[in-house]
Amino acid sequence: MDRIRLLNAFDTALLEYQLLHADVPINVNCLLLGKGPAPDIGVVRGWVAERLRRFPLLTERLVCVPGRRARYGWRADPDVDLNHLVREHPVFPPAPTASVASPASAGGVGGLGAGPGFGGTALHDFVARRSDEVVSMAGPPWQLWLLRSADDTEFALLYRASHIQQDGTAKNLVLSALFGVGSDPMAFVPPQRREAGRTRSREVGAAVARSLQWLAPTTGPASFAAPWLGRTIHGWETTSLSLLRSIGTPVGGTVNDVFLAALAGALRRWPGTGRAAVGLPVAMAVSTRQPGERAMLANFVAGARIVLPCAEELPLDRLLAVRDRTDRLKQGGTLGVGERLLFEFLPARIRPRLFDAGLSGRSSLLSVSNQAGAPGPLALAGQPITTAVPIPTLFPGQRLACHLSGLGDAVSVGTAADAGLPGAGDLARLWVEEVGLLDDAVRALLAGSGQWTANGPAR
């Protein structure tokens, strides 16, 4: 029998959740933007076929392992149906004239969805339709769609994968394997055995304390109680990773702190929450990967609960409040390590219920994820790929999700909101505006009081 790579505990819980909710998309999606004419679909399939030969992990499919109890794993399958795996969407209509301009939420910086080739909201409509479909597990659990602009000056690629096999890190590994330029991606190697280690009581104790926060019920703005329509509206915007770093570093904050602070400000102004958003509890994804697991196609994710300081009126105060709250979350050990140990310790039958409870919306109003972007450069058949946009999906009970990822220095925020929420497609635009306000606030701080440290202004 060919070698089978068993699902880990989190993968198995996701699979069992998917089996209970067969029509729910548990997807990891990414929209890639390329410059220049789109290659022919036959060329794209040939490109992918060559990459599959170099990286057999990309051909893995789900199989049931024989035995006394049902277990599942991944096994490489050389007979891949490229016609199903790599598909093409018809040419998009031309961009509307100035008198019929598309809304501000119709695309991100850099022409994605708002450039001369992708007209109106057609790209958003396609992304919403495809990203909300369940990825088939009959073959490799991912799919690539080629999108060609009307004037053939740009193209897009929608990558869809099942979360059962891939978290955000694994998604970036696949993108590097499919489109990485130059030598083979050094990070994309066969799975490595996890190094044995002793359970650290301090890490587990900190995780237990953090987990108790999930017991606190959430109360949301009245607009979050609006009728659930079950149709998702997506939005995205792109900015600079170096800009986010330049905002966070002077105040001892991280890129993630800037991401969350900008989100708190955006939610404060967003019609979906408005000024009722005094403090919004969110579920924040945290990576639990160990060094030996950095190149595995699997899930190593835990959740942390954090309350966004939407009540703070000033952008800088929101940033400092987020920084302090994330610092407190990290006290007692590395965030995510203890949560993973706890999850793996639980009986297998309880894990899907815990996963379901975390997504129910009873303890958090939205989910956020800051996924490290692919390093790049990426290209398809010689045509450069310039932007990578995360496209969240909404689980049952969720009304809103916001993800951050990117490619090189181009970092993008992607949002997913139920169509019943007011301004469902505007949150990404408000987020990038808040980044600008944070930049102004930090620049004014540096000009007025000098360098800022993690403990306050430098003396």
C-alpha positions in Angstrom: 0.0 0.0 0.0 1.2 3.5 -0.8 2.3 5.7 2.1 -0.6 7.3 4.0 -0.1 10.5 6.0 -2.6 10.4 8.9 -4.8 13.5 9.8 -3.8 15.2 13.0 -6.3 15.9 15.8 -7.4 19.3 14.4 -7.7 18.0 10.9 -9.9 15.1 12.1 -12.1 17.4 14.1 -12.6 19.6 11.0 -13.4 16.5 8.9 -16.0 15.3 11.4 -17.5 18.8 11.5 -17.7 18.8 7.7 -19.4 15.4 7.7 -22.0 16.8 10.0 -22.4 19.9 7.9 -22.0 18.6 4.3 -23.2 21.8 2.7 -21.1 24.2 4.7 -17.9 25.5 3.0 -15.0 24.9 5.3 -12.6 26.6 2.9 -9.3 28.4 2.7 -9.5 30.9 -0.2 -7.0 33.2 -1.8 -7.4 35.6 -4.8 -4.2 36.3 -6.8 -3.8 39.2 -9.2 -1.4 39.0 -12.1 -0.2 41.6 -14.6 -0.2 41.1 -18.4 -2.2 38.8 -20.7 -3.6 35.7 -19.1 -2.0 32.5 -20.3 -4.1 30.0 -22.2 -5.9 27.5 -20.0 -3.9 24.6 -21.6 -0.7 26.4 -20.7 -1.9 26.8 -17.1 -2.8 23.1 -16.8 0.6 22.2 -18.2 2.3 24.5 -15.7 0.3 23.0 -12.8 1.1 19.4 -14.1 4.8 20.2 -14.0 4.5 21.5 -10.4 2.6 18.4 -9.3 5.4 16.2 -10.6 7.9 18.3 -8.5 5.7 18.3 -5.4 3.7 15.1 -5.1 2.1 16.3 -1.9 -0.1 18.5 -4.0 -1.7 15.3 -5.4 -2.8 13.9 -2.1 -6.4 12.9 -1.6 -8.4 11.8 1.4 -8.5 8.0 2.1 -9.9 5.9 4.8 -7.3 3.8 6.6 -8.3 0.1 7.1 -8.6 -0.9 10.8 -10.9 -1.5 13.7 -11.9 2.1 13.9 -12.4 4.7 11.2 -9.3 6.7 10.6 -8.4 9.0 7.7 -5.2 10.1 6.0 -3.8 11.6 2.8 -2.3 9.5 0.0 -0.6 10.8 -3.2 -2.6 10.1 -6.3 -0.7 10.5 -9.6 -4.0 10.3 -11.6 -5.1 13.8 -11.1 -8.0 15.2 -13.2 -6.4 18.5 -14.3 -9.6 19.6 -16.1 -11.4 19.6 -12.7 -8.5 20.9 -10.7 -7.7 23.8 -13.0 -10.6 25.6 -14.6 -11.4 28.9 -16.4 -14.1 31.5 -16.0 -15.4 33.3 -19.1 -14.0 36.8 -19.9 -15.2 39.5 -17.6 -17.3 42.4 -19.1 -15.5 45.7 -19.7 -15.3 48.2 -16.9 -18.3 50.6 -16.6 -18.1 54.1 -17.9 -17.6 57.0 -15.4 -21.3 57.7 -15.3 -21.9 54.1 -14.1 -19.0 53.9 -11.7 -18.7 50.9 -9.5 -19.0 51.3 -5.7 -16.0 52.0 -3.6 -16.1 48.5 -2.2 -15.8 46.9 -5.6 -12.1 46.3 -5.4 -8.8 46.8 -3.7 -5.8 48.9 -4.3 -3.7 48.0 -7.3 -6.6 47.5 -9.7 -7.9 44.2 -8.3 -11.6 44.3 -9.3 -11.5 48.0 -10.1 -8.9 48.1 -12.9 -9.8 48.5 -16.6 -10.2 44.8 -17.2 -12.5 43.7 -14.4 -15.6 45.7 -14.6 -18.2 46.6 -11.9 -18.8 44.0 -9.3 -18.4 40.9 -11.6 -15.2 39.8 -9.9 -16.8 40.1 -6.4 -19.8 38.2 -7.5 -17.7 35.4 -8.9 -15.5 35.2 -5.8 -18.6 35.1 -3.5 -20.2 32.3 -5.6 -17.2 30.1 -5.8 -15.7 30.6 -2.4 -19.0 29.7 -0.7 -19.0 26.3 -2.5 -17.8 23.2 -0.6 -14.4 21.9 -2.0 -14.7 18.4 -3.3 -12.8 15.7 -1.4 -12.9 13.2 -4.2 -9.4 14.2 -5.4 -6.8 16.7 -4.2 -8.8 19.0 -1.9 -8.1 22.2 -3.8 -9.0 24.0 -7.0 -7.7 26.8 -9.2 -9.8 29.1 -11.3 -8.3 31.3 -14.1 -10.0 34.6 -14.5 -9.3 36.6 -17.7 -10.0 40.4 -17.9 -11.9 41.8 -20.9 -8.9 43.8 -22.2 -6.4 41.1 -21.4 -4.1 43.4 -19.4 -4.5 41.6 -16.1 -5.7 38.2 -14.8 -6.7 36.7 -11.5 -6.5 33.3 -10.0 -9.0 32.1 -7.4 -7.4 29.4 -5.2 -9.9 27.3 -3.2 -8.9 24.6 -0.7 -10.5 22.5 2.0 -9.6 23.7 5.5 -9.5 20.0 6.4 -6.0 19.8 4.8 -4.8 23.4 4.9 -4.5 26.3 7.3 -3.2 29.6 6.3 0.4 28.5 6.5 -0.2 25.4 4.4 -2.0 27.6 1.8 1.1 29.7 1.4 3.2 26.6 1.0 0.9 25.4 -1.8 1.0 28.8 -3.5 4.8 28.8 -3.3 4.9 25.3 -4.8 2.6 26.2 -7.6 3.9 29.6 -8.5 7.2 30.2 -6.8 9.9 31.7 -9.0 13.4 30.4 -9.2 14.6 27.3 -7.2 12.3 25.0 -5.4 10.7 26.6 -2.4 13.0 25.6 0.5 10.1 25.6 2.9 8.1 23.1 0.9 9.6 19.7 1.8 8.1 16.4 2.8 6.4 16.3 6.3 8.8 16.1 9.2 8.3 14.2 12.4 7.4 16.4 15.3 10.2 16.6 17.9 9.2 14.9 21.2 8.9 17.3 24.1 7.6 17.4 27.7 4.3 18.9 28.5 4.9 22.2 30.1 2.6 22.9 33.0 3.0 26.6 32.7 1.9 26.6 29.1 -1.2 24.5 29.9 -2.1 26.6 32.9 -2.0 29.8 30.8 -4.1 28.1 28.1 -6.7 27.1 30.7 -6.9 30.6 32.0 -7.3 32.0 28.5 -9.9 29.3 27.6 -12.1 30.4 30.5 -12.7 33.7 28.7 -14.7 31.8 26.1 -17.3 31.1 28.7 -18.3 34.8 28.8 -21.3 35.3 26.6 -21.2 38.1 24.1 -23.6 40.9 23.5 -23.5 42.6 20.1 -24.9 45.7 18.4 -28.5 45.6 17.4 -27.5 45.4 13.8 -25.9 42.0 14.4 -29.3 40.7 15.3 -30.6 41.7 11.9 -32.1 38.9 9.8 -29.5 36.5 8.6 -29.7 36.2 4.8 -27.1 33.5 4.3 -25.5 35.3 1.4 -21.9 36.5 1.8 -20.6 39.9 0.7 -16.8 40.1 0.2 -14.6 43.1 0.3 -10.8 43.6 0.1 -8.2 46.3 0.1 -4.4 46.3 -0.2 -1.7 48.3 1.6 2.0 48.0 2.5 3.4 45.5 5.0 6.3 47.9 5.7 3.7 50.6 6.5 2.0 48.4 9.1 5.4 47.7 10.7 6.4 51.4 10.7 3.1 52.1 12.6 3.6 49.4 15.2 7.3 49.4 15.9 7.6 52.9 17.5 5.0 51.9 20.2 6.2 48.4 20.8 3.4 46.9 18.7 3.3 44.2 16.1 1.7 44.0 12.6 -1.1 42.0 14.2 -1.6 44.8 16.8 -1.9 47.3 13.9 -4.3 45.0 12.1 -6.6 44.7 15.1 -6.4 48.4 16.0 -7.4 49.4 12.5 -10.2 46.9 12.6 -11.4 48.3 15.9 -11.5 51.8 14.3 -13.2 50.5 11.2 -15.9 48.7 13.2 -16.5 51.9 15.2 -17.5 53.7 12.0 -19.0 50.7 10.1 -22.8 50.8 9.7 -22.9 47.2 10.7 -21.9 48.1 14.3 -21.7 51.9 14.5 -21.1 53.5 17.9 -22.9 50.6 19.6 -19.5 48.8 19.1 -18.2 49.7 22.6 -16.1 46.6 22.9 -16.4 43.7 20.4 -15.1 40.2 21.4 -13.5 38.4 18.5 -12.1 35.0 17.9 -8.5 35.3 16.8 -6.7 32.4 15.0 -3.3 31.5 16.5 -0.8 29.2 14.9 0.4 26.3 17.0 3.1 25.0 14.5 6.3 23.7 15.9 9.6 24.1 13.9 9.5 20.6 12.6 6.0 21.2 11.2 6.5 24.3 9.2 6.2 22.5 5.9 3.3 20.2 6.5 -0.1 20.4 4.7 -2.2 20.3 7.8 -3.9 22.4 10.4 -2.1 23.7 13.5 -4.4 26.4 14.7 -6.0 27.5 18.0 -8.3 30.3 18.9 -7.8 33.2 21.3 -10.6 35.6 22.5 -9.8 39.3 22.5 -12.0 42.3 22.9 -11.4 45.1 20.4 -11.3 48.6 22.0 -13.9 50.2 19.8 -14.9 52.6 22.6 -11.6 54.4 22.4 -12.1 57.6 20.4 -8.5 58.2 19.3 -6.6 55.9 16.8 -3.4 55.9 18.9 -5.4 55.0 22.1 -6.9 52.0 20.2 -3.5 50.9 19.1 -2.0 51.1 22.6 -5.1 49.3 24.1 -4.7 46.4 21.6 -1.0 46.2 22.2 -1.6 45.9 26.0 -4.4 43.3 25.5 -2.3 41.1 23.2 0.6 41.4 25.6 -1.6 40.1 28.4 -2.7 37.2 26.3 0.9 36.1 25.9 1.7 36.1 29.6 2.5 32.7 31.0 3.8 31.2 27.8 3.7 31.2 24.0 0.2 31.8 22.8 -1.2 28.7 21.2 1.2 26.1 22.6 -0.9 25.3 25.7 -4.2 25.4 23.7 -2.9 22.8 21.3 -1.8 20.5 24.2 -5.3 20.9 25.7 -7.0 20.1 22.4 -5.0 17.0 21.8 -5.6 15.8 25.4 -9.4 16.0 25.0 -11.2 12.8 24.0 -11.7 12.6 20.2 -15.5 12.7 20.4 -15.5 16.0 22.2 -13.2 17.9 19.8 -15.8 18.6 17.0 -18.2 19.9 19.7 -15.5 22.3 21.0 -14.9 23.4 17.4 -18.6 23.9 16.8 -18.9 26.0 20.1 -16.0 28.2 19.1 -17.7 29.1 15.8 -21.2 29.5 17.2 -21.0 33.2 17.8 -22.1 32.9 21.4 -18.7 34.0 22.7 -17.4 36.2 19.8 -19.0 38.3 17.2 -16.5 37.8 14.4 -13.4 35.8 13.6 -10.0 37.3 12.6 -6.9 35.8 11.2 -3.5 37.3 10.5 -1.8 34.8 8.1 1.8 35.4 7.2 1.9 36.1 3.5 3.7 34.1 0.8 7.3 35.4 0.5 7.2 35.6 -3.3 8.0 36.3 -6.0 5.3 34.3 -7.7 4.5 34.0 -11.4 2.3 32.0 -13.7 3.9 30.9 -17.0 6.2 34.0 -17.0 3.5 36.4 -16.0 4.1 38.1 -12.6 1.6 37.7 -9.7 1.6 40.9 -7.7 -1.1 40.6 -5.0 -2.6 37.9 -2.8 -5.9 38.6 -1.1 -7.3 36.3 1.7 -11.0 35.5 1.1 -12.7 34.4 4.3 -15.7 32.1 4.5 -18.4 32.3 7.1 -19.3 29.2 9.3 -22.8 28.6 10.6 -23.6 31.2 13.3 -20.9 33.7 12.0 -21.9 37.0 10.6 -18.5 38.5 10.0 -14.8 37.5 9.3 -11.7 39.6 8.6 -8.4 38.1 7.4 -5.0 39.7 6.7 -2.4 38.2 4.4 -0.4 39.1 1.4 2.5 38.6 -1.0 5.9 40.2 -0.3 5.3 43.8 0.9 1.8 44.0 -0.5 -0.5 43.0 2.3 -4.3 42.7 1.9 -7.3 42.6 4.2 -10.2 40.5 3.1 -13.7 40.6 4.7 -16.7 38.4 4.6 -20.1 39.6 5.9 -23.6 38.3 5.8 -25.6 40.4 3.3 -28.1 41.2 6.1 -25.6 43.5 7.8 -25.7 47.2 6.8 -22.7 48.2 4.7 -21.6 44.5 4.3 -19.1 45.4 1.6 -17.6 48.5 3.1 -15.5 47.2 6.1 -12.3 46.6 4.1 -12.3 50.2 2.8 -12.9 51.6 6.3 -10.0 49.4 7.6 -7.5 50.8 5.1 -8.6 54.3 6.0 -8.0 53.6 9.6 -4.4 52.4 8.7 -3.9 55.9 7.3 -5.2 57.5 10.6 -2.9 55.3 12.7 0.0 56.3 10.5 -0.8 60.0 11.0 -1.2 59.5 14.8 2.2 57.7 15.2 4.0 60.3 13.0 2.5 63.1 15.1 3.6 61.2 18.3 7.1 60.8 17.1 7.3 64.5 16.0 6.0 65.7 19.3 7.6 63.5 22.0 10.3 61.5 20.4 10.6 57.7 20.3 8.0 55.6 22.1 8.9 52.4 23.9 6.8 49.5 25.1 6.6 51.2 28.5 5.7 54.6 27.3 7.5 57.7 25.9 11.3 57.6 26.0 12.9 59.9 28.6 
